[in-house]
Amino acid sequence: MLWFFFGLQGAREDDVKVALEVKNDEGLEKHRYFKINPYDYMKAEQYAEENNLALLGIYHSHPNQPALPSPDDKQFALPNISYLIISVSGKDILEPKCWQLDEEQIFQEQIIETLI
């Protein structure tokens, strides 16, 4: 699964308000990689603008792998975007972690807080 997540502009932008599923354009290895079509990314930016939201990040899973950014995650990462990576095994969620590139292009872990 692959999702964009959005928060309110001008407020605490780290508060996620909306999540929208996006098609994985990867092709044959969707279980190992994800690829976002540039048109879908533009639509997400447009959705954010039309709804007075900020595009905060992208969620994807790492099946049977740790919730750490892969080399491919780093290669295709965008600045100022958070990457929520969830380690899963079958239907079990093992570990969620959130990452963002710093000025030196090194992923830094972000704190995740959930409200129920």
N, CA and C atoms as an extended XYZ file, in Angstrom:
348
Properties=species:S:1:pos:R:3:atomname:S:1:resname:S:1:resid:I:1 pbc="F F F"
N         0.843       -1.181        0.000 N   MET     1
C         0.000        0.000        0.000 CA  MET     1
C         0.881        1.236        0.000 C   MET     1
N         0.349        2.272       -0.608 N   LEU     2
C         1.078        3.521       -0.752 CA  LEU     2
C         0.080        4.657       -0.553 C   LEU     2
N         0.422        5.591        0.318 N   TRP     3
C        -0.497        6.672        0.659 CA  TRP     3
C         0.244        8.001        0.741 C   TRP     3
N        -0.445        9.088        0.357 N   PHE     4
C        -0.013       10.446        0.682 CA  PHE     4
C        -0.713       10.833        1.975 C   PHE     4
N        -0.061       11.635        2.823 N   PHE     5
C        -0.781       12.171        3.972 CA  PHE     5
C        -0.595       13.675        4.056 C   PHE     5
N        -1.660       14.336        4.538 N   PHE     6
C        -1.782       15.788        4.499 CA  PHE     6
C        -2.114       16.337        5.884 C   PHE     6
N        -1.701       17.577        6.129 N   GLY     7
C        -2.040       18.279        7.362 CA  GLY     7
C        -2.467       19.700        7.056 C   GLY     7
N        -2.928       20.405        8.083 N   LEU     8
C        -3.407       21.772        7.905 CA  LEU     8
C        -2.254       22.742        7.724 C   LEU     8
N        -2.398       23.649        6.763 N   GLN     9
C        -1.406       24.704        6.582 CA  GLN     9
C        -1.565       25.741        7.673 C   GLN     9
N        -0.441       26.260        8.146 N   GLY    10
C        -0.483       27.321        9.143 CA  GLY    10
C        -0.731       26.826       10.556 C   GLY    10
N        -1.053       25.568       10.705 N   ALA    11
C        -1.247       24.991       12.042 CA  ALA    11
C        -0.032       24.107       12.318 C   ALA    11
N        -0.195       23.177       13.207 N   ARG    12
C         0.883       22.202       13.409 CA  ARG    12
C         0.868       21.267       12.216 C   ARG    12
N         1.768       21.521       11.282 N   GLU    13
C         1.746       20.761       10.033 CA  GLU    13
C         2.068       19.288       10.215 C   GLU    13
N         2.525       18.933       11.410 N   ASP    14
C         2.796       17.520       11.624 CA  ASP    14
C         1.557       16.758       12.071 C   ASP    14
N         0.432       17.446       12.187 N   ASP    15
C        -0.829       16.788       12.526 CA  ASP    15
C        -1.489       16.302       11.242 C   ASP    15
N        -1.527       15.004       11.051 N   VAL    16
C        -2.117       14.437        9.842 CA  VAL    16
C        -3.634       14.517        9.940 C   VAL    16
N        -4.248       15.050        8.899 N   LYS    17
C        -5.709       15.191        8.850 CA  LYS    17
C        -6.342       14.293        7.801 C   LYS    17
N        -5.631       14.037        6.696 N   VAL    18
C        -6.189       13.277        5.576 CA  VAL    18
C        -5.104       12.356        5.019 C   VAL    18
N        -5.495       11.148        4.651 N   ALA    19
C        -4.606       10.232        3.940 CA  ALA    19
C        -5.331        9.747        2.686 C   ALA    19
N        -4.632        9.790        1.564 N   LEU    20
C        -5.215        9.354        0.297 CA  LEU    20
C        -4.324        8.292       -0.333 C   LEU    20
N        -4.941        7.193       -0.726 N   GLU    21
C        -4.172        6.128       -1.368 CA  GLU    21
C        -3.723        6.577       -2.753 C   GLU    21
N        -2.526        6.173       -3.128 N   VAL    22
C        -1.981        6.491       -4.445 CA  VAL    22
C        -1.544        5.182       -5.102 C   VAL    22
N        -1.678        5.121       -6.404 N   LYS    23
C        -1.313        3.922       -7.152 CA  LYS    23
C         0.205        3.738       -7.138 C   LYS    23
N         0.634        2.522       -6.883 N   ASN    24
C         2.045        2.168       -7.006 CA  ASN    24
C         2.312        1.889       -8.476 C   ASN    24
N         3.095        2.738       -9.101 N   ASP    25
C         3.367        2.662      -10.530 CA  ASP    25
C         4.593        1.797      -10.835 C   ASP    25
N         5.024        1.004       -9.882 N   GLU    26
C         6.277        0.244      -10.010 CA  GLU    26
C         6.240       -0.807      -11.104 C   GLU    26
N         5.145       -1.475      -11.285 N   GLY    27
C         5.112       -2.538      -12.285 CA  GLY    27
C         5.118       -3.902      -11.623 C   GLY    27
N         6.106       -4.729      -11.964 N   LEU    28
C         6.104       -6.125      -11.527 CA  LEU    28
C         6.509       -6.349      -10.080 C   LEU    28
N         7.316       -5.475       -9.500 N   GLU    29
C         7.830       -5.723       -8.147 CA  GLU    29
C         7.218       -4.789       -7.113 C   GLU    29
N         5.901       -4.635       -7.154 N   LYS    30
C         5.203       -3.737       -6.227 CA  LYS    30
C         5.375       -4.152       -4.776 C   LYS    30
N         5.603       -5.426       -4.533 N   HIS    31
C         5.794       -5.904       -3.155 CA  HIS    31
C         7.162       -5.505       -2.607 C   HIS    31
N         8.092       -5.095       -3.467 N   ARG    32
C         9.442       -4.733       -3.016 CA  ARG    32
C         9.767       -3.256       -3.189 C   ARG    32
N         9.125       -2.590       -4.143 N   TYR    33
C         9.460       -1.204       -4.458 CA  TYR    33
C         8.197       -0.391       -4.654 C   TYR    33
N         8.345        0.930       -4.554 N   PHE    34
C         7.230        1.783       -4.950 CA  PHE    34
C         7.743        2.885       -5.858 C   PHE    34
N         6.849        3.308       -6.720 N   LYS    35
C         7.155        4.386       -7.656 CA  LYS    35
C         5.887        5.211       -7.808 C   LYS    35
N         6.018        6.520       -7.620 N   ILE    36
C         4.872        7.415       -7.751 CA  ILE    36
C         4.955        8.115       -9.094 C   ILE    36
N         3.891        8.002       -9.848 N   ASN    37
C         3.804        8.689      -11.127 CA  ASN    37
C         3.849       10.195      -10.873 C   ASN    37
N         4.665       10.951      -11.624 N   PRO    38
C         4.732       12.406      -11.412 CA  PRO    38
C         3.367       13.088      -11.497 C   PRO    38
N         2.486       12.585      -12.356 N   TYR    39
C         1.141       13.157      -12.466 CA  TYR    39
C         0.370       12.974      -11.155 C   TYR    39
N         0.501       11.804      -10.523 N   ASP    40
C        -0.175       11.566       -9.243 CA  ASP    40
C         0.380       12.482       -8.155 C   ASP    40
N         1.692       12.729       -8.195 N   TYR    41
C         2.284       13.654       -7.225 CA  TYR    41
C         1.735       15.064       -7.442 C   TYR    41
N         1.637       15.492       -8.702 N   MET    42
C         1.075       16.818       -8.998 CA  MET    42
C        -0.374       16.909       -8.535 C   MET    42
N        -1.146       15.825       -8.723 N   LYS    43
C        -2.534       15.813       -8.252 CA  LYS    43
C        -2.594       15.938       -6.734 C   LYS    43
N        -1.659       15.309       -6.030 N   ALA    44
C        -1.625       15.411       -4.567 CA  ALA    44
C        -1.325       16.842       -4.141 C   ALA    44
N        -0.378       17.491       -4.804 N   GLU    45
C        -0.066       18.891       -4.498 CA  GLU    45
C        -1.277       19.782       -4.782 C   GLU    45
N        -1.965       19.508       -5.877 N   GLN    46
C        -3.163       20.279       -6.229 CA  GLN    46
C        -4.265       20.054       -5.189 C   GLN    46
N        -4.466       18.803       -4.766 N   TYR    47
C        -5.457       18.491       -3.732 CA  TYR    47
C        -5.142       19.275       -2.466 C   TYR    47
N        -3.869       19.285       -2.083 N   ALA    48
C        -3.462       20.011       -0.876 CA  ALA    48
C        -3.799       21.492       -1.003 C   ALA    48
N        -3.455       22.080       -2.129 N   GLU    49
C        -3.710       23.511       -2.326 CA  GLU    49
C        -5.205       23.818       -2.306 C   GLU    49
N        -5.989       23.012       -2.998 N   GLU    50
C        -7.435       23.241       -3.077 CA  GLU    50
C        -8.126       23.075       -1.726 C   GLU    50
N        -7.538       22.305       -0.837 N   ASN    51
C        -8.148       22.029        0.464 CA  ASN    51
C        -7.424       22.702        1.618 C   ASN    51
N        -6.568       23.672        1.284 N   ASN    52
C        -5.800       24.422        2.287 CA  ASN    52
C        -5.038       23.482        3.227 C   ASN    52
N        -4.396       22.493        2.616 N   LEU    53
C        -3.607       21.513        3.347 CA  LEU    53
C        -2.163       21.561        2.868 C   LEU    53
N        -1.305       20.909        3.594 N   ALA    54
C         0.084       20.726        3.179 CA  ALA    54
C         0.323       19.235        2.956 C   ALA    54
N         0.999       18.902        1.878 N   LEU    55
C         1.405       17.516        1.653 CA  LEU    55
C         2.565       17.229        2.595 C   LEU    55
N         2.312       16.421        3.605 N   LEU    56
C         3.311       16.163        4.639 CA  LEU    56
C         4.223       14.997        4.310 C   LEU    56
N         3.673       13.967        3.682 N   GLY    57
C         4.527       12.815        3.474 CA  GLY    57
C         3.881       11.679        2.723 C   GLY    57
N         4.627       10.589        2.719 N   ILE    58
C         4.258        9.384        1.988 CA  ILE    58
C         4.401        8.193        2.935 C   ILE    58
N         3.391        7.338        2.931 N   TYR    59
C         3.418        6.107        3.731 CA  TYR    59
C         3.654        4.932        2.796 C   TYR    59
N         4.536        4.047        3.180 N   HIS    60
C         4.669        2.764        2.498 CA  HIS    60
C         5.140        1.719        3.505 C   HIS    60
N         5.013        0.465        3.117 N   SER    61
C         5.386       -0.616        4.030 CA  SER    61
C         6.659       -1.307        3.556 C   SER    61
N         7.315       -1.951        4.505 N   HIS    62
C         8.465       -2.808        4.231 CA  HIS    62
C         8.106       -4.216        4.714 C   HIS    62
N         7.599       -5.063        3.822 N   PRO    63
C         7.251       -6.424        4.226 CA  PRO    63
C         8.488       -7.219        4.658 C   PRO    63
N         8.410       -7.773        5.851 N   ASN    64
C         9.477       -8.625        6.393 CA  ASN    64
C        10.840       -7.944        6.429 C   ASN    64
N        10.835       -6.639        6.567 N   GLN    65
C        12.058       -5.842        6.660 CA  GLN    65
C        11.870       -4.807        7.763 C   GLN    65
N        12.962       -4.285        8.323 N   PRO    66
C        12.813       -3.236        9.335 CA  PRO    66
C        12.251       -1.947        8.740 C   PRO    66
N        11.708       -1.119        9.597 N   ALA    67
C        11.117        0.163        9.177 CA  ALA    67
C        12.209        1.223        9.034 C   ALA    67
N        13.220        0.887        8.269 N   LEU    68
C        14.348        1.781        8.014 CA  LEU    68
C        14.370        2.141        6.536 C   LEU    68
N        14.768        3.367        6.192 N   PRO    69
C        14.831        3.737        4.776 CA  PRO    69
C        15.829        2.849        4.021 C   PRO    69
N        15.387        2.366        2.890 N   SER    70
C        16.255        1.556        2.032 CA  SER    70
C        17.099        2.485        1.154 C   SER    70
N        18.122        1.958        0.492 N   PRO    71
C        18.868        2.788       -0.463 CA  PRO    71
C        17.961        3.400       -1.533 C   PRO    71
N        16.959        2.639       -1.991 N   ASP    72
C        16.019        3.192       -2.976 CA  ASP    72
C        15.178        4.306       -2.372 C   ASP    72
N        14.767        4.146       -1.109 N   ASP    73
C        14.017        5.218       -0.443 CA  ASP    73
C        14.841        6.501       -0.459 C   ASP    73
N        16.115        6.388       -0.146 N   LYS    74
C        16.972        7.574       -0.113 CA  LYS    74
C        17.174        8.156       -1.506 C   LYS    74
N        17.381        7.302       -2.485 N   GLN    75
C        17.635        7.771       -3.850 CA  GLN    75
C        16.482        8.615       -4.382 C   GLN    75
N        15.251        8.234       -4.059 N   PHE    76
C        14.090        8.913       -4.625 CA  PHE    76
C        13.383        9.845       -3.643 C   PHE    76
N        13.949       10.035       -2.455 N   ALA    77
C        13.310       10.879       -1.437 CA  ALA    77
C        13.286       12.342       -1.866 C   ALA    77
N        12.208       13.007       -1.497 N   LEU    78
C        12.036       14.435       -1.770 CA  LEU    78
C        12.307       15.232       -0.501 C   LEU    78
N        12.827       16.450       -0.645 N   PRO    79
C        13.054       17.277        0.549 CA  PRO    79
C        11.733       17.702        1.177 C   PRO    79
N        11.752       17.911        2.471 N   ASN    80
C        10.592       18.396        3.229 CA  ASN    80
C         9.399       17.446        3.209 C   ASN    80
N         9.630       16.200        2.872 N   ILE    81
C         8.576       15.192        2.879 CA  ILE    81
C         8.941       14.147        3.930 C   ILE    81
N         7.976       13.789        4.755 N   SER    82
C         8.180       12.731        5.742 CA  SER    82
C         7.835       11.391        5.108 C   SER    82
N         8.583       10.381        5.482 N   TYR    83
C         8.365        9.032        4.965 CA  TYR    83
C         8.012        8.122        6.130 C   TYR    83
N         6.727        7.781        6.215 N   LEU    84
C         6.254        6.847        7.228 CA  LEU    84
C         6.448        5.446        6.662 C   LEU    84
N         7.321        4.692        7.291 N   ILE    85
C         7.628        3.330        6.848 CA  ILE    85
C         7.154        2.377        7.941 C   ILE    85
N         6.353        1.401        7.527 N   ILE    86
C         5.827        0.449        8.496 CA  ILE    86
C         6.333       -0.942        8.148 C   ILE    86
N         7.023       -1.547        9.104 N   SER    87
C         7.481       -2.920        8.953 CA  SER    87
C         6.290       -3.840        9.209 C   SER    87
N         6.035       -4.741        8.264 N   VAL    88
C         4.903       -5.661        8.392 CA  VAL    88
C         5.361       -7.093        8.129 C   VAL    88
N         4.643       -8.016        8.738 N   SER    89
C         4.840       -9.437        8.482 CA  SER    89
C         3.454      -10.046        8.347 C   SER    89
N         3.115      -10.449        7.144 N   GLY    90
C         1.752      -10.909        6.894 CA  GLY    90
C         0.795       -9.760        7.140 C   GLY    90
N        -0.157       -9.960        8.048 N   LYS    91
C        -1.102       -8.892        8.394 CA  LYS    91
C        -0.709       -8.165        9.670 C   LYS    91
N         0.440       -8.521       10.239 N   ASP    92
C         0.874       -7.925       11.501 CA  ASP    92
C         1.758       -6.706       11.269 C   ASP    92
N         1.431       -5.628       11.967 N   ILE    93
C         2.285       -4.440       11.966 CA  ILE    93
C         3.356       -4.656       13.024 C   ILE    93
N         4.603       -4.636       12.602 N   LEU    94
C         5.702       -4.866       13.538 CA  LEU    94
C         6.227       -3.568       14.124 C   LEU    94
N         6.394       -2.560       13.259 N   GLU    95
C         7.009       -1.330       13.741 CA  GLU    95
C         6.775       -0.188       12.752 C   GLU    95
N         6.223        0.938       13.220 N   PRO    96
C         6.147        2.130       12.365 CA  PRO    96
C         7.272        3.104       12.736 C   PRO    96
N         7.882        3.681       11.734 N   LYS    97
C         8.877        4.736       11.957 CA  LYS    97
C         8.706        5.785       10.869 C   LYS    97
N         9.060        7.010       11.216 N   CYS    98
C         8.921        8.116       10.279 CA  CYS    98
C        10.286        8.781       10.098 C   CYS    98
N        10.597        9.133        8.857 N   TRP    99
C        11.913        9.655        8.506 CA  TRP    99
C        11.792       10.878        7.600 C   TRP    99
N        12.786       11.764        7.697 N   GLN   100
C        12.863       12.908        6.784 CA  GLN   100
C        14.335       13.225        6.543 C   GLN   100
N        14.650       13.600        5.301 N   LEU   101
C        16.023       13.964        4.965 CA  LEU   101
C        16.393       15.292        5.610 C   LEU   101
N        17.612       15.383        6.138 N   ASP   102
C        18.104       16.662        6.650 CA  ASP   102
C        18.896       17.384        5.547 C   ASP   102
N        19.548       18.479        5.896 N   GLU   103
C        20.268       19.289        4.914 CA  GLU   103
C        21.420       18.517        4.258 C   GLU   103
N        21.970       17.539        4.965 N   GLU   104
C        23.080       16.738        4.432 CA  GLU   104
C        22.590       15.486        3.700 C   GLU   104
N        21.288       15.417        3.440 N   GLN   105
C        20.679       14.280        2.753 CA  GLN   105
C        20.806       12.977        3.557 C   GLN   105
N        20.735       13.106        4.880 N   ILE   106
C        20.746       11.952        5.776 CA  ILE   106
C        19.364       11.850        6.419 C   ILE   106
N        18.791       10.656        6.400 N   PHE   107
C        17.482       10.471        7.020 CA  PHE   107
C        17.593       10.618        8.531 C   PHE   107
N        16.698       11.430        9.091 N   GLN   108
C        16.580       11.599       10.536 CA  GLN   108
C        15.212       11.073       10.954 C   GLN   108
N        15.191       10.319       12.043 N   GLU   109
C        13.915        9.782       12.518 CA  GLU   109
C        13.083       10.890       13.146 C   GLU   109
N        11.787       10.866       12.869 N   GLN   110
C        10.831       11.805       13.449 CA  GLN   110
C         9.977       11.061       14.470 C   GLN   110
N         9.535       11.776       15.459 N   ILE   111
C         8.688       11.185       16.498 CA  ILE   111
C         7.273       11.019       15.960 C   ILE   111
N         6.697        9.859       16.208 N   ILE   112
C         5.311        9.582       15.826 CA  ILE   112
C         4.468        9.589       17.091 C   ILE   112
N         3.394       10.356       17.065 N   GLU   113
C         2.451       10.377       18.180 CA  GLU   113
C         1.080       10.058       17.622 C   GLU   113
N         0.417        9.083       18.209 N   THR   114
C        -0.921        8.730       17.747 CA  THR   114
C        -1.947        9.108       18.801 C   THR   114
N        -3.084        9.558       18.316 N   LEU   115
C        -4.204        9.896       19.194 CA  LEU   115
C        -5.337        8.949       18.873 C   LEU   115
N        -5.892        8.345       19.892 N   ILE   116
C        -6.993        7.392       19.671 CA  ILE   116
C        -8.270        7.973       20.223 C   ILE   116
